[in-house]
Amino acid sequence: MWSVDIELVAQWLASLDKDSQAQVIAAVELLEDRGPQLGRPVVDTVSRSRHRNMKELRPG
């Protein structure tokens, strides 16, 4: 199982409405469970990132 540390976004997460919070939490839990195997539509590659193979989490 993967461990995902979301302490840095806790304040942002708390500022979201309840539905958005639930979507973000569900996406993070999927990422925690599947790790780098998680793919689209929940995770996708960031185009033109200066960091090789940068990914973004797409809740909702």
PDB file with one MODEL, atoms N, CA, C and O in Angstrom:
MODEL        1
ATOM      1  N   MET A   1       0.848  -1.181   0.000  1.00  0.00           N
ATOM      2  CA  MET A   1       0.000   0.000   0.000  1.00  0.00           C
ATOM      3  C   MET A   1       0.889   1.239   0.000  1.00  0.00           C
ATOM      4  O   MET A   1       1.979   1.236   0.573  1.00  0.00           O
ATOM      5  N   TRP A   2       0.414   2.284  -0.644  1.00  0.00           N
ATOM      6  CA  TRP A   2       1.137   3.542  -0.746  1.00  0.00           C
ATOM      7  C   TRP A   2       0.676   4.505   0.335  1.00  0.00           C
ATOM      8  O   TRP A   2      -0.487   4.482   0.736  1.00  0.00           O
ATOM      9  N   SER A   3       1.569   5.338   0.800  1.00  0.00           N
ATOM     10  CA  SER A   3       1.248   6.371   1.776  1.00  0.00           C
ATOM     11  C   SER A   3       1.305   7.731   1.081  1.00  0.00           C
ATOM     12  O   SER A   3       2.290   8.065   0.423  1.00  0.00           O
ATOM     13  N   VAL A   4       0.232   8.509   1.239  1.00  0.00           N
ATOM     14  CA  VAL A   4       0.168   9.829   0.618  1.00  0.00           C
ATOM     15  C   VAL A   4       0.070  10.874   1.725  1.00  0.00           C
ATOM     16  O   VAL A   4      -0.860  10.843   2.530  1.00  0.00           O
ATOM     17  N   ASP A   5       1.015  11.786   1.765  1.00  0.00           N
ATOM     18  CA  ASP A   5       1.056  12.846   2.766  1.00  0.00           C
ATOM     19  C   ASP A   5       0.394  14.095   2.186  1.00  0.00           C
ATOM     20  O   ASP A   5       0.911  14.689   1.240  1.00  0.00           O
ATOM     21  N   ILE A   6      -0.743  14.493   2.748  1.00  0.00           N
ATOM     22  CA  ILE A   6      -1.461  15.662   2.223  1.00  0.00           C
ATOM     23  C   ILE A   6      -1.458  16.837   3.205  1.00  0.00           C
ATOM     24  O   ILE A   6      -2.280  17.748   3.097  1.00  0.00           O
ATOM     25  N   GLU A   7      -0.528  16.808   4.163  1.00  0.00           N
ATOM     26  CA  GLU A   7      -0.483  17.881   5.152  1.00  0.00           C
ATOM     27  C   GLU A   7      -0.318  19.260   4.520  1.00  0.00           C
ATOM     28  O   GLU A   7      -0.881  20.239   5.010  1.00  0.00           O
ATOM     29  N   LEU A   8       0.445  19.341   3.445  1.00  0.00           N
ATOM     30  CA  LEU A   8       0.701  20.642   2.805  1.00  0.00           C
ATOM     31  C   LEU A   8      -0.543  21.237   2.157  1.00  0.00           C
ATOM     32  O   LEU A   8      -0.594  22.443   1.913  1.00  0.00           O
ATOM     33  N   VAL A   9      -1.531  20.423   1.879  1.00  0.00           N
ATOM     34  CA  VAL A   9      -2.748  20.936   1.240  1.00  0.00           C
ATOM     35  C   VAL A   9      -3.952  20.910   2.179  1.00  0.00           C
ATOM     36  O   VAL A   9      -5.076  21.164   1.745  1.00  0.00           O
ATOM     37  N   ALA A  10      -3.735  20.609   3.447  1.00  0.00           N
ATOM     38  CA  ALA A  10      -4.843  20.490   4.400  1.00  0.00           C
ATOM     39  C   ALA A  10      -5.671  21.771   4.490  1.00  0.00           C
ATOM     40  O   ALA A  10      -6.900  21.710   4.527  1.00  0.00           O
ATOM     41  N   GLN A  11      -5.022  22.913   4.525  1.00  0.00           N
ATOM     42  CA  GLN A  11      -5.753  24.176   4.615  1.00  0.00           C
ATOM     43  C   GLN A  11      -6.581  24.413   3.351  1.00  0.00           C
ATOM     44  O   GLN A  11      -7.737  24.829   3.429  1.00  0.00           O
ATOM     45  N   TRP A  12      -5.988  24.149   2.197  1.00  0.00           N
ATOM     46  CA  TRP A  12      -6.721  24.286   0.932  1.00  0.00           C
ATOM     47  C   TRP A  12      -7.900  23.330   0.901  1.00  0.00           C
ATOM     48  O   TRP A  12      -9.001  23.717   0.507  1.00  0.00           O
ATOM     49  N   LEU A  13      -7.688  22.095   1.307  1.00  0.00           N
ATOM     50  CA  LEU A  13      -8.753  21.101   1.312  1.00  0.00           C
ATOM     51  C   LEU A  13      -9.903  21.539   2.222  1.00  0.00           C
ATOM     52  O   LEU A  13     -11.071  21.371   1.873  1.00  0.00           O
ATOM     53  N   ALA A  14      -9.578  22.089   3.368  1.00  0.00           N
ATOM     54  CA  ALA A  14     -10.602  22.545   4.309  1.00  0.00           C
ATOM     55  C   ALA A  14     -11.413  23.715   3.751  1.00  0.00           C
ATOM     56  O   ALA A  14     -12.551  23.933   4.165  1.00  0.00           O
ATOM     57  N   SER A  15     -10.833  24.467   2.816  1.00  0.00           N
ATOM     58  CA  SER A  15     -11.540  25.622   2.255  1.00  0.00           C
ATOM     59  C   SER A  15     -12.556  25.228   1.172  1.00  0.00           C
ATOM     60  O   SER A  15     -13.381  26.046   0.764  1.00  0.00           O
ATOM     61  N   LEU A  16     -12.491  23.978   0.714  1.00  0.00           N
ATOM     62  CA  LEU A  16     -13.399  23.523  -0.343  1.00  0.00           C
ATOM     63  C   LEU A  16     -14.779  23.193   0.213  1.00  0.00           C
ATOM     64  O   LEU A  16     -14.935  22.913   1.402  1.00  0.00           O
ATOM     65  N   ASP A  17     -15.778  23.230  -0.667  1.00  0.00           N
ATOM     66  CA  ASP A  17     -17.108  22.786  -0.255  1.00  0.00           C
ATOM     67  C   ASP A  17     -17.074  21.269  -0.050  1.00  0.00           C
ATOM     68  O   ASP A  17     -16.146  20.598  -0.501  1.00  0.00           O
ATOM     69  N   LYS A  18     -18.079  20.741   0.624  1.00  0.00           N
ATOM     70  CA  LYS A  18     -18.100  19.322   1.013  1.00  0.00           C
ATOM     71  C   LYS A  18     -18.016  18.380  -0.187  1.00  0.00           C
ATOM     72  O   LYS A  18     -17.319  17.367  -0.119  1.00  0.00           O
ATOM     73  N   ASP A  19     -18.707  18.689  -1.280  1.00  0.00           N
ATOM     74  CA  ASP A  19     -18.656  17.826  -2.466  1.00  0.00           C
ATOM     75  C   ASP A  19     -17.247  17.787  -3.063  1.00  0.00           C
ATOM     76  O   ASP A  19     -16.752  16.721  -3.428  1.00  0.00           O
ATOM     77  N   SER A  20     -16.613  18.941  -3.157  1.00  0.00           N
ATOM     78  CA  SER A  20     -15.249  18.996  -3.695  1.00  0.00           C
ATOM     79  C   SER A  20     -14.269  18.275  -2.777  1.00  0.00           C
ATOM     80  O   SER A  20     -13.368  17.579  -3.245  1.00  0.00           O
ATOM     81  N   GLN A  21     -14.447  18.443  -1.469  1.00  0.00           N
ATOM     82  CA  GLN A  21     -13.601  17.721  -0.518  1.00  0.00           C
ATOM     83  C   GLN A  21     -13.719  16.216  -0.730  1.00  0.00           C
ATOM     84  O   GLN A  21     -12.714  15.505  -0.752  1.00  0.00           O
ATOM     85  N   ALA A  22     -14.940  15.736  -0.885  1.00  0.00           N
ATOM     86  CA  ALA A  22     -15.170  14.300  -1.077  1.00  0.00           C
ATOM     87  C   ALA A  22     -14.502  13.802  -2.356  1.00  0.00           C
ATOM     88  O   ALA A  22     -13.948  12.703  -2.375  1.00  0.00           O
ATOM     89  N   GLN A  23     -14.547  14.597  -3.422  1.00  0.00           N
ATOM     90  CA  GLN A  23     -13.916  14.200  -4.684  1.00  0.00           C
ATOM     91  C   GLN A  23     -12.392  14.131  -4.552  1.00  0.00           C
ATOM     92  O   GLN A  23     -11.762  13.199  -5.052  1.00  0.00           O
ATOM     93  N   VAL A  24     -11.813  15.111  -3.882  1.00  0.00           N
ATOM     94  CA  VAL A  24     -10.361  15.120  -3.694  1.00  0.00           C
ATOM     95  C   VAL A  24      -9.937  13.941  -2.823  1.00  0.00           C
ATOM     96  O   VAL A  24      -8.973  13.246  -3.144  1.00  0.00           O
ATOM     97  N   ILE A  25     -10.642  13.715  -1.739  1.00  0.00           N
ATOM     98  CA  ILE A  25     -10.308  12.612  -0.836  1.00  0.00           C
ATOM     99  C   ILE A  25     -10.424  11.270  -1.553  1.00  0.00           C
ATOM    100  O   ILE A  25      -9.576  10.397  -1.369  1.00  0.00           O
ATOM    101  N   ALA A  26     -11.462  11.096  -2.365  1.00  0.00           N
ATOM    102  CA  ALA A  26     -11.626   9.849  -3.118  1.00  0.00           C
ATOM    103  C   ALA A  26     -10.456   9.642  -4.086  1.00  0.00           C
ATOM    104  O   ALA A  26      -9.956   8.524  -4.216  1.00  0.00           O
ATOM    105  N   ALA A  27     -10.018  10.697  -4.758  1.00  0.00           N
ATOM    106  CA  ALA A  27      -8.893  10.592  -5.694  1.00  0.00           C
ATOM    107  C   ALA A  27      -7.592  10.269  -4.958  1.00  0.00           C
ATOM    108  O   ALA A  27      -6.795   9.460  -5.433  1.00  0.00           O
ATOM    109  N   VAL A  28      -7.379  10.890  -3.813  1.00  0.00           N
ATOM    110  CA  VAL A  28      -6.171  10.624  -3.022  1.00  0.00           C
ATOM    111  C   VAL A  28      -6.178   9.181  -2.514  1.00  0.00           C
ATOM    112  O   VAL A  28      -5.138   8.522  -2.494  1.00  0.00           O
ATOM    113  N   GLU A  29      -7.343   8.695  -2.106  1.00  0.00           N
ATOM    114  CA  GLU A  29      -7.432   7.310  -1.639  1.00  0.00           C
ATOM    115  C   GLU A  29      -7.146   6.322  -2.769  1.00  0.00           C
ATOM    116  O   GLU A  29      -6.505   5.295  -2.543  1.00  0.00           O
ATOM    117  N   LEU A  30      -7.613   6.621  -3.977  1.00  0.00           N
ATOM    118  CA  LEU A  30      -7.283   5.778  -5.130  1.00  0.00           C
ATOM    119  C   LEU A  30      -5.779   5.790  -5.390  1.00  0.00           C
ATOM    120  O   LEU A  30      -5.184   4.744  -5.651  1.00  0.00           O
ATOM    121  N   LEU A  31      -5.169   6.963  -5.318  1.00  0.00           N
ATOM    122  CA  LEU A  31      -3.729   7.082  -5.510  1.00  0.00           C
ATOM    123  C   LEU A  31      -2.982   6.301  -4.430  1.00  0.00           C
ATOM    124  O   LEU A  31      -1.996   5.622  -4.715  1.00  0.00           O
ATOM    125  N   GLU A  32      -3.453   6.402  -3.204  1.00  0.00           N
ATOM    126  CA  GLU A  32      -2.832   5.671  -2.100  1.00  0.00           C
ATOM    127  C   GLU A  32      -2.898   4.165  -2.346  1.00  0.00           C
ATOM    128  O   GLU A  32      -1.940   3.443  -2.073  1.00  0.00           O
ATOM    129  N   ASP A  33      -4.023   3.701  -2.859  1.00  0.00           N
ATOM    130  CA  ASP A  33      -4.230   2.270  -3.086  1.00  0.00           C
ATOM    131  C   ASP A  33      -3.451   1.753  -4.294  1.00  0.00           C
ATOM    132  O   ASP A  33      -2.840   0.687  -4.223  1.00  0.00           O
ATOM    133  N   ARG A  34      -3.467   2.491  -5.392  1.00  0.00           N
ATOM    134  CA  ARG A  34      -2.895   1.998  -6.657  1.00  0.00           C
ATOM    135  C   ARG A  34      -1.505   2.538  -6.975  1.00  0.00           C
ATOM    136  O   ARG A  34      -0.802   1.990  -7.825  1.00  0.00           O
ATOM    137  N   GLY A  35      -1.111   3.607  -6.296  1.00  0.00           N
ATOM    138  CA  GLY A  35       0.224   4.158  -6.526  1.00  0.00           C
ATOM    139  C   GLY A  35       0.434   4.582  -7.971  1.00  0.00           C
ATOM    140  O   GLY A  35      -0.483   5.105  -8.605  1.00  0.00           O
ATOM    141  N   PRO A  36       1.633   4.360  -8.495  1.00  0.00           N
ATOM    142  CA  PRO A  36       1.945   4.827  -9.843  1.00  0.00           C
ATOM    143  C   PRO A  36       1.182   4.089 -10.945  1.00  0.00           C
ATOM    144  O   PRO A  36       1.247   4.485 -12.108  1.00  0.00           O
ATOM    145  N   GLN A  37       0.471   3.040 -10.601  1.00  0.00           N
ATOM    146  CA  GLN A  37      -0.329   2.317 -11.596  1.00  0.00           C
ATOM    147  C   GLN A  37      -1.633   3.049 -11.916  1.00  0.00           C
ATOM    148  O   GLN A  37      -2.282   2.748 -12.917  1.00  0.00           O
ATOM    149  N   LEU A  38      -2.016   4.001 -11.078  1.00  0.00           N
ATOM    150  CA  LEU A  38      -3.250   4.754 -11.309  1.00  0.00           C
ATOM    151  C   LEU A  38      -3.101   5.604 -12.564  1.00  0.00           C
ATOM    152  O   LEU A  38      -2.095   6.292 -12.739  1.00  0.00           O
ATOM    153  N   GLY A  39      -4.091   5.556 -13.423  1.00  0.00           N
ATOM    154  CA  GLY A  39      -4.015   6.294 -14.682  1.00  0.00           C
ATOM    155  C   GLY A  39      -5.221   7.180 -14.909  1.00  0.00           C
ATOM    156  O   GLY A  39      -5.934   7.548 -13.975  1.00  0.00           O
ATOM    157  N   ARG A  40      -5.437   7.519 -16.188  1.00  0.00           N
ATOM    158  CA  ARG A  40      -6.547   8.375 -16.561  1.00  0.00           C
ATOM    159  C   ARG A  40      -7.864   7.690 -16.244  1.00  0.00           C
ATOM    160  O   ARG A  40      -7.960   6.466 -16.334  1.00  0.00           O
ATOM    161  N   PRO A  41      -8.857   8.440 -15.884  1.00  0.00           N
ATOM    162  CA  PRO A  41      -8.955   9.897 -15.875  1.00  0.00           C
ATOM    163  C   PRO A  41      -8.529  10.550 -14.561  1.00  0.00           C
ATOM    164  O   PRO A  41      -8.544  11.777 -14.461  1.00  0.00           O
ATOM    165  N   VAL A  42      -8.150   9.765 -13.553  1.00  0.00           N
ATOM    166  CA  VAL A  42      -7.829  10.342 -12.244  1.00  0.00           C
ATOM    167  C   VAL A  42      -6.445  10.999 -12.234  1.00  0.00           C
ATOM    168  O   VAL A  42      -6.241  12.004 -11.553  1.00  0.00           O
ATOM    169  N   VAL A  43      -5.507  10.440 -12.976  1.00  0.00           N
ATOM    170  CA  VAL A  43      -4.144  10.975 -13.053  1.00  0.00           C
ATOM    171  C   VAL A  43      -3.777  11.131 -14.525  1.00  0.00           C
ATOM    172  O   VAL A  43      -4.120  10.282 -15.348  1.00  0.00           O
ATOM    173  N   ASP A  44      -3.082  12.213 -14.853  1.00  0.00           N
ATOM    174  CA  ASP A  44      -2.613  12.400 -16.223  1.00  0.00           C
ATOM    175  C   ASP A  44      -1.250  13.089 -16.190  1.00  0.00           C
ATOM    176  O   ASP A  44      -0.860  13.667 -15.176  1.00  0.00           O
ATOM    177  N   THR A  45      -0.544  13.022 -17.292  1.00  0.00           N
ATOM    178  CA  THR A  45       0.772  13.639 -17.414  1.00  0.00           C
ATOM    179  C   THR A  45       0.623  15.136 -17.669  1.00  0.00           C
ATOM    180  O   THR A  45      -0.212  15.563 -18.466  1.00  0.00           O
ATOM    181  N   VAL A  46       1.441  15.920 -16.983  1.00  0.00           N
ATOM    182  CA  VAL A  46       1.463  17.368 -17.186  1.00  0.00           C
ATOM    183  C   VAL A  46       2.308  17.642 -18.425  1.00  0.00           C
ATOM    184  O   VAL A  46       3.482  17.276 -18.479  1.00  0.00           O
ATOM    185  N   SER A  47       1.710  18.280 -19.404  1.00  0.00           N
ATOM    186  CA  SER A  47       2.465  18.576 -20.623  1.00  0.00           C
ATOM    187  C   SER A  47       3.366  19.787 -20.405  1.00  0.00           C
ATOM    188  O   SER A  47       3.016  20.714 -19.675  1.00  0.00           O
ATOM    189  N   ARG A  48       4.499  19.765 -21.031  1.00  0.00           N
ATOM    190  CA  ARG A  48       5.489  20.839 -20.985  1.00  0.00           C
ATOM    191  C   ARG A  48       6.033  21.138 -19.587  1.00  0.00           C
ATOM    192  O   ARG A  48       6.430  22.269 -19.305  1.00  0.00           O
ATOM    193  N   SER A  49       6.051  20.141 -18.720  1.00  0.00           N
ATOM    194  CA  SER A  49       6.655  20.331 -17.402  1.00  0.00           C
ATOM    195  C   SER A  49       8.168  20.229 -17.528  1.00  0.00           C
ATOM    196  O   SER A  49       8.672  19.453 -18.340  1.00  0.00           O
ATOM    197  N   ARG A  50       8.881  20.992 -16.748  1.00  0.00           N
ATOM    198  CA  ARG A  50      10.339  20.871 -16.776  1.00  0.00           C
ATOM    199  C   ARG A  50      10.799  19.630 -16.017  1.00  0.00           C
ATOM    200  O   ARG A  50      11.968  19.250 -16.088  1.00  0.00           O
ATOM    201  N   HIS A  51       9.875  19.001 -15.292  1.00  0.00           N
ATOM    202  CA  HIS A  51      10.173  17.766 -14.566  1.00  0.00           C
ATOM    203  C   HIS A  51       9.678  16.579 -15.383  1.00  0.00           C
ATOM    204  O   HIS A  51       8.502  16.512 -15.739  1.00  0.00           O
ATOM    205  N   ARG A  52      10.555  15.664 -15.672  1.00  0.00           N
ATOM    206  CA  ARG A  52      10.231  14.506 -16.495  1.00  0.00           C
ATOM    207  C   ARG A  52       9.116  13.678 -15.860  1.00  0.00           C
ATOM    208  O   ARG A  52       9.164  13.359 -14.672  1.00  0.00           O
ATOM    209  N   ASN A  53       8.126  13.340 -16.657  1.00  0.00           N
ATOM    210  CA  ASN A  53       7.030  12.455 -16.264  1.00  0.00           C
ATOM    211  C   ASN A  53       6.198  13.008 -15.100  1.00  0.00           C
ATOM    212  O   ASN A  53       5.685  12.235 -14.291  1.00  0.00           O
ATOM    213  N   MET A  54       6.061  14.329 -15.008  1.00  0.00           N
ATOM    214  CA  MET A  54       5.258  14.962 -13.959  1.00  0.00           C
ATOM    215  C   MET A  54       3.791  14.583 -14.148  1.00  0.00           C
ATOM    216  O   MET A  54       3.284  14.593 -15.270  1.00  0.00           O
ATOM    217  N   LYS A  55       3.115  14.250 -13.058  1.00  0.00           N
ATOM    218  CA  LYS A  55       1.709  13.854 -13.101  1.00  0.00           C
ATOM    219  C   LYS A  55       0.861  14.843 -12.314  1.00  0.00           C
ATOM    220  O   LYS A  55       1.351  15.544 -11.428  1.00  0.00           O
ATOM    221  N   GLU A  56      -0.431  14.885 -12.661  1.00  0.00           N
ATOM    222  CA  GLU A  56      -1.383  15.698 -11.909  1.00  0.00           C
ATOM    223  C   GLU A  56      -2.553  14.822 -11.502  1.00  0.00           C
ATOM    224  O   GLU A  56      -2.955  13.921 -12.240  1.00  0.00           O
ATOM    225  N   LEU A  57      -3.096  15.092 -10.326  1.00  0.00           N
ATOM    226  CA  LEU A  57      -4.269  14.395  -9.816  1.00  0.00           C
ATOM    227  C   LEU A  57      -5.492  15.170 -10.270  1.00  0.00           C
ATOM    228  O   LEU A  57      -5.566  16.386 -10.092  1.00  0.00           O
ATOM    229  N   ARG A  58      -6.458  14.459 -10.863  1.00  0.00           N
ATOM    230  CA  ARG A  58      -7.650  15.103 -11.421  1.00  0.00           C
ATOM    231  C   ARG A  58      -8.910  14.568 -10.743  1.00  0.00           C
ATOM    232  O   ARG A  58      -9.601  13.717 -11.304  1.00  0.00           O
ATOM    233  N   PRO A  59      -9.210  15.056  -9.550  1.00  0.00           N
ATOM    234  CA  PRO A  59     -10.423  14.582  -8.871  1.00  0.00           C
ATOM    235  C   PRO A  59     -11.681  15.058  -9.582  1.00  0.00           C
ATOM    236  O   PRO A  59     -11.685  16.091 -10.252  1.00  0.00           O
ATOM    237  N   GLY A  60     -12.733  14.293  -9.423  1.00  0.00           N
ATOM    238  CA  GLY A  60     -14.018  14.716  -9.975  1.00  0.00           C
ATOM    239  C   GLY A  60     -14.252  14.109 -11.270  1.00  0.00           C
ATOM    240  O   GLY A  60     -15.289  14.352 -11.887  1.00  0.00           O
TER     241      GLY A  60
ENDMDL
END
